[in-house]
């Protein structure tokens, strides 16, 4: 098996820097659009054959070093009693958002059975992958899920979420605990079914001041990551806009920290300390640039990562719709070429 | 005159920390809504009596230490040939966005006459203020204006803007130069008419990696700020999500750097060095929290600012619609109370 990705998670030497992309199965691929023309996104997620098929699409086409199961971060909210829908062109919507402290009490407890579809999708994907590359499972982090549950969708300023947090801290912490319980259950199903690493997406946590992160988020993420690591797989913790949160994020105890493009990789790694692996961090928009510009920037990131083991190449956020497919292929080639040539020890 | 604000811009001792709020004249005030029920936002901006009246609304109601002229950052785009509109509930839209390099050539050069309405609004406001507090003029920064001009509105990932920048760097720099010329012209009119300080809003510049900021934005902002400071007024340079850009932003040469809430004020000031004043940096959502929580956080920011002159209290971004008016009043009171009691030298 190509185990570069898993070795890098554990900060072991690799022959070339491993590379994969968040949302590597997505709208920028024609193969994906063909499936989505006939099936809604929730259908694809919950039909194991479709989820496996979509997960494999980038593996068949590109030389990426890991697969990530096709799913949506909001799936765990459904069995808790939240009504999740995807409106075309509008992104996710929660039709019954959590606005009152009492609503937290009525969230339903979730057991492994609720995520049977996910386990099955992972089993089929693993069979189809036939150990070519490892399979990553994932979930949204409690803050990011709470923000969707409370706002009712995506948000620019997170007024409702933060106001809930400030004005009803007890209900907030109760909500976070319930989310953590659900997420752990969901990820246990994925790991049990064969997920070989887990990524936690705290995509919107960068809207918080460091003091708020420490008080309202940190203990919950830490408890969650401890429970997941106990299952024996490496854990990646990722967010965007997190430059000032990195010292706290380091303390949650993940094996890998995912970085966005706003932080120079070497500086961020120095802040985190080198006892943790890092993943990132090309601006997803750079994939729209001319190839010569992409290559220059890939090279720059690899130079910043240096000879030290423990770097996984990725974008700083998901691949954007409209990204040229040949630029994706070229980026992977540049990563492998320049990391081979930079004498990374085996 | 209450000159706390201007003294703090120059890092001179003050009796209490000055405080004002971005968007302090805005939708959260009933007085403002009454005017807007009868006039579109562009009408208010371009009718000097209305602009002056709205500018004065927060001055009549609150003990803020500065007024800021009511206007919109997109106004300078209109005389350049861009068709700016405000659709209810959707924010600003440019009906003929810049998508081709050639479109930059056809932007019209702008002279002082184009901004006569702004000079007149400032003259009337100064007369109505009668030196109670100083009046701040403002403009959008070239990157933030370019992002609206190219995207055609607000954006989440700035794909079109950055792709323009990466793929057509010559046209990009030409566009930035034209914007800088227009902005300087606009601000000269404001200063000539009586604006006593200038704030430059680079609200969305935090979407850029530091290397991109340095290459595509920095030289233009630096040239612009040098020209404005030559007019003899202090300049505040503000952006959000700028934690990793601060060392570069410091070098543009403004008198004051505006900070958002993601950076602890003391740490950011240490990074900037203490030869520059700072403005900020309460999360605007904190104004929705219970008063006891607001007071605790105001106090925390004042403690971080310490005894050193050169701190202007503000939010980390504009006041949000729906902010409780009595919380705004209380926040101002807390700033004055706690900064008086912390023995700031005169």
Contacts between the chains, C-beta under 8 A, distances in Angstrom:
chain1	res1	chain2	res2	distance
A	157	B	284	7.0
A	157	B	285	6.5
A	157	B	317	7.8
A	157	B	320	6.0
A	158	B	285	6.7
A	159	B	285	5.3
A	159	B	288	6.4
A	159	B	320	5.8
A	159	B	322	7.2
A	162	B	283	7.1
A	162	B	285	4.1
A	162	B	286	7.8
A	162	B	288	7.4
A	163	B	285	6.3
A	163	B	288	4.3
A	163	B	289	6.8
A	166	B	285	7.6
A	166	B	286	6.9
A	166	B	288	7.1
A	166	B	289	3.6
A	166	B	290	7.1
A	166	B	293	5.4
A	167	B	288	7.5
A	167	B	289	6.1
A	167	B	290	6.0
A	167	B	293	8.0
A	206	B	241	7.7
A	206	B	262	7.1
A	208	B	262	7.7
A	209	B	261	4.7
A	209	B	262	6.0
A	209	B	264	7.8
A	209	B	283	5.7
A	210	B	262	7.5
A	210	B	264	6.2
A	211	B	264	7.6
A	211	B	300	7.7
A	212	B	283	7.6
A	241	B	206	7.7
A	241	B	241	5.6
A	241	B	262	7.1
A	243	B	243	3.9
A	243	B	244	4.9
A	243	B	262	7.5
A	244	B	243	4.9
A	244	B	262	5.2
A	244	B	263	5.4
A	244	B	264	7.3
A	244	B	267	7.8
A	261	B	209	4.7
A	262	B	206	7.1
A	262	B	208	7.7
A	262	B	209	6.1
A	262	B	210	7.6
A	262	B	241	7.1
A	262	B	243	7.5
A	262	B	244	5.2
A	263	B	244	5.4
A	264	B	209	7.8
A	264	B	210	6.2
A	264	B	211	7.6
A	264	B	244	7.3
A	267	B	244	7.8
A	283	B	162	7.1
A	283	B	209	5.7
A	283	B	212	7.6
A	284	B	157	7.0
A	285	B	157	6.5
A	285	B	158	6.8
A	285	B	159	5.3
A	285	B	162	4.1
A	285	B	163	6.3
A	285	B	166	7.6
A	286	B	162	7.8
A	286	B	166	6.9
A	288	B	159	6.4
A	288	B	162	7.4
A	288	B	163	4.2
A	288	B	166	7.1
A	288	B	167	7.5
A	289	B	163	6.8
A	289	B	166	3.6
A	289	B	167	6.1
A	290	B	166	7.1
A	290	B	167	6.0
A	293	B	166	5.4
A	293	B	167	8.0
A	300	B	211	7.7
A	317	B	157	7.7
A	320	B	157	6.0
A	320	B	159	5.9
A	322	B	159	7.1
